[in-house]
Amino acid sequence: MNTQQRLLKRQKRAVARAKENTAVSEPDVRTPEQIQAARDASRPAGGHANAGGQQFSATAFRGGKASGTGSAAKTDA
């Protein structure tokens, strides 16, 4: 038995094992209206972040600390 035949047999066994382990999902029997209602119910109440007119930029989050008047020197009491 040559190498090619051994590889073919090995592939057949691997495919057979993979087919045994696959789970068949049940079909979705909902009506299109029920599917659309479920999609609408799962959406967030506020909608998309930018859809509400809110604009976020990367610069708004940089350097999150407000600049103060300066740092006071620590003193030992």
Buried (B, 14 or more C-beta within 10 A) or exposed (E): EEEEEEEEEEEEEEEEEEEEEEEEEEEEEEEEEEEEEEEEEEEEEEEEEEEEEEEEEEEEEEEEEEEEEEEEEEEEE
